[in-house]
Amino acid sequence: MRLALLSPLPPDPSALAHHAAQFRRALNLGGIDVLTPLVGQRPLDNLRAARAWVAERDWRGVDVVHAELAPGQHTVYWVMQALASLPSGPALTATVHAPPGLLAQPLVAPLAGLYHASWLPDWMRQAGAGLAAPITRYNDRRLARRLSGVLCAHELGDAGVAQLARRLGLPRERIAVLPLGRHDAPARPLPPLPHKWLCMSGPGQALRPLQDLVTALTALQDRAEGERPDWQLTFAGPTAASCFQAPRHDPLSRLQADPRVRALGDRIAWQLDPDPQDLPALVAAHHMLIQPDRDQPWGLDGTEPGPTSPQAVRELALSIGRPLLVAHHKRGFDLSDQASGATYTAGQTATLVPVLQNLLSELDGLRAWGQQAQQCASARAAAQMSARYVGFFQQVVASSGRRATK
């Protein structure tokens, strides 16, 4: 089988390029010949240019064209639109990185220009995206109807997949959830007591969820009635100084000035601007990863997540064998991996306090969660993920025959 992969690839430093490289290796391991026609290609900024680019190439020897669709990938989106308009050609598939949409960004002027004007205030750019939402959804559906299969790299659950299918106007059976492969970091035993919890955040993440976590910890200490609770929380992540972001996007530095944090004293530790190479040791030194933020794999300006993003740290924690405590959001997609750990309702600190109390009293449950995380990690090793990817594309080629219609 020959597959054309439309995606940025290394030496592009983005997380999407790193994922695409892993994806390509998994396909090669399964015997699929992967072509990368966009490597070295200058950006294509409209459908007319993409159609000319597609017409210059022979697609008859390609079984499947697979696109990594994420905010900022305009060239990939335009090329897929051009390929979808061909009267005959290879089957088309895509990985959705920003559910519930394909691109999740406006491309039609003048709202696209408003959205991508980085010098404008965020609220104006968000307003532009909101006004363009019906057109964006229409374009997504028009392309989705021509896709023979859709991969989602996040564990959405049945409700999330159903919502994605409705948003794209696709039958549920055309969507497959194949999460990203795990880190290569080996599993490590839990550290000795007292309980050590880790919360990773950084520029671009909201301050309020971190403040809610501090409120819950304060309530937890007050309930101890003078006794010394056996726990410590480490706030870690990059700051604006290391990311060249405005101070208002630096929640950790702002949190340090919170009087409630100071009142907790040595219960709170800090690991600001950690070296990415030190992250496995940092995660392994804690019993659990707490994620109070909504997972935001893509920023407003199309920037992609680095090693300290919620998704990357979550994958690392599960590989090492650390369970998760994740905020559950009532609206939108919850991209948290529910393989091991617990959830609480975002914005409601009263639901978090009893969860933290149970963690302090149920060490056996913590160990069991850690074992589940390790099992989940081994299920996503390279060989297992390769077989699942290959099976997906074999099924697409066998069933499509370009039968996906408008």
C-alpha positions, 0 to 999 in steps of 0.5 A: 500500500502507498500512502501520501502523508500531508503534514509538516515533518521534522526538522519542523520543530512543531509538535504536529511534525513530531507526531507525523514522524511517529505516525510515519514510522508506525506505518513503515513498520507495518509495511506501508510505503509513505510518501511526503509530497508537501516536504519542501513545498512553499505554503499554498494560501488558496484553493486555486493554488492548491488545485494547480499543485494537485494537477501537476502530480500523478496520484494514480499510484497512491492508494490513500492520501492522509492529512494531519488537520490542525489549526494553522495547516492551511496548505494541507486543508487546501490540498485536501479540498483540491483532491476531493474535487477530483473525479477519481483518485485515491481514498482520502482520510484525515486525523483530526487534532482540534475536534469537533472541527477539521481546521477550527479556523476561518479561511474566508476573507475578511473574517480570516484576516481579522482572526489571523491579525496577531496585533489585534486584541484576543476578543476581536479575533475570537469574535471574528472566529465566532462570526465565521463559524457557520462558514467554517462548519460548512467547509468542514462538512463539505470536505468531511463528506469526501473522506473515507475515514477519519482518525481522532488522536484523542480519547473522546469517549462515545459521547465525544465521538457522536458529537464529532460525527454530528459536527462533521455530518458523518456516519459514526462508523467512519470515525476511528479513535486511535490515540497517539503512541506513548512516550518511550519513558519507562514505568517507574515505582511510586515514590515514598510518602508523603503524597506528592502531586504535580500540576503542570501549567504555563503561558496560554493556560487559564489562571482561574482553574489553578486558583480553584485548585488552591481553594480546594487545597486550603479547604483540605488543610482547614478540614484537618483541624490543626493536624498536618496533612500529609501532602505536597503540591508542585506547580511546574511549567514554563513562564512568560519569561521563557516563552516570550509571552505577555505577562498576562499569559503567565498564570504561574507567576501570577499565582505565586502572588496569591495570598492563599498560596503563601498561606499554604507555606511549604505545602506548595513547591515550584518548578518553573521553566523546567528543562524538557529533559528533566520532565520524566524525573519530575513526573516520576517524583510525584504520585499523581498528575493534577490537570485543572485546565481545559486541554488546549492542544492548539492556541488562538494563533495556531501555535502548537503544544510543546513538551509541557502542554497538558496533552504531552505531560499527560501522555508522559505521566501515563507512560511512567505509571502515574494516574491522573486527576483531571477536571471534567468540563460540562461543555465541549470535548473532554480530551482527558485520558480516563484510563486511570485516575479520577475526575472532578467537575471544573469550577466546583471546588467542593467536588475536588476536596473529597477526591483529594481526601480519598487520595490521602487515605487510599494508597492502594487505589493509587497503586492500582491506578498506576498499574492501569496507566502502565498497562495502557502505556504498553497497549500503545507501544509502537508495534501495537499502534502500527498494527492498528493504523495498518488495519484502519487503512486496509479497511479504508482501501477495501471499502471506499473505492472513492464511494464517499459522496457529497 
